[in-house]
Amino acid sequence: MGTYLTIAEVARRTGLTPHTLRYYEREGLLLREVDRSATGHRLYHEDDISWIKMITRLRATGMPIREVRRYADLARAGDATREERLELLRAHRQRVVEWLATVEEHLKAIDYKIEFYEECCRPLSRLTSSAL
């Protein structure tokens, strides 16, 4: 099936640690079983990289492991599960949109406080520099 990648190479290319890659494998998040060399070392395929990057994005946006596992299970089940995968991703997208709106509100509050302190501190810094 082509060139194999070691766990170290996959870690470098995905930004994950070997520990995380082994965890993803144990939790059933990968699309297929990871091949092994004659000495037992993990051997990944080139197309595993895009899948690992996708599940990393799902995790980074707050998708729980159980949902990522469900998504992987559905993907492994084939084309008959496309609608269910679509619904799972739509529901996750909606949660991410809501989370982003909340983060934007928090950012506005932080920006307000920054402006407040910049305004408060401005006369103080002018006095300090003119006194020198």
N, C-alpha and C positions, 0 to 999 in steps of 0.2 A: 504494500500500500504506500510505498514511497519512503521518504526519509523520516527517521524517528528523531525525536527530541528528548533530551534528558530532563529530569525534573528541574535541574539547575537552569537549563536553557529556557524552559517554560516559565520559571520564576522570573528570570530576567525580562522576558518578553511581555509578561503580564503585570509585573510589579507586585506579584504576590510572593509570599514566602513558600518554601517547600512544605513547611508545616501546614499552611493554609490549603495548598494543593492536595495534600494527603487527607486533610479534613474534608474537603469537597468530595473527594473520592469515597471516603467512608460514609458520608451522609447521603450518597446516591445522587449527587448533583450533576455528575458528568453524563454525557450522552451514551457512552459505552464504557465497558470495562477497560481499564488501562492495561496495555500490553506489558509484558515483562521480558527482560533479556534472559539469557541462559543463567546468568548469575542472580536473577531476581530483581534487578533494577527496573524502575518504571520507565516505560517508553511511550511517549505521547506522539500523536500524529499532528501534522501541521494544522488540520482543520479543527483540532481540539482547542487551539488558541482562540479562535473567534467565539466559540461557545463559552470558554472560561471568561473571556472579557465580557460577554453578555451577562452571565450570572453575577459577575463582579459588579456590573452596573445595577443590576436588580438589587443586590445586597446593599450597595452604596446609597440607593434611594429608599432603603427601609423595608424591602420585601423580606418577610420572615423566611427562615430556612425551610419551614414546612411548605410554604408556597413555592419557593424555588424548586424544592424537591417535586412538588406536584407538577410544575411546569416541565421539569426534566422528564418525569414519568410520562406525561402527555406527549412530549416530543418524541420520546422513544417509541411510543405506541403508534406513531405514524400519522398520515394525512387525515385519517378519520377524526382526529382530535383537534383539528385546526380551529374550529368554532370555539371549543372550550378554552384553548390557549388564547384566542383572541379576547374572550371575555375576561379571563384571568388578567391579561395585560391591560385591558381597558380599566378594570377595577383598580389595578395598581397605579395606573396613570392618574386616575382621579384622586387617589390618596396623595400622590406626589404633587399634583396641582394644588390641592388644599394645603399641603405642608409648605409649599413655596409661598402661597399667599400669607400664611402665618409668619413665615420667616421675613417676608417683605414688611409686614407690620412691625415686627421686632426691629428690623433695620431702620425703619422710619423713626422709631422711638430712640434708637441709638444715635441716629443723625441729629435728632432734635437736641439730645443732651450734648453732643459735640458742639453744635452751634451755640448752645447756652453757655458752655464753658469757654468756648473761644471768645464769645462776647464779654463774658465776665473777666477773663484773664487779659484781654486786650489792654485795658487801661493800666493794669498792673505792670505789664511788660513795657509799656511806654514810659511809665514813671521810672522804672528800674534803669532803662537805657538812657534816659535823659539825666538821671542823677549821676551817671558815670562821667 
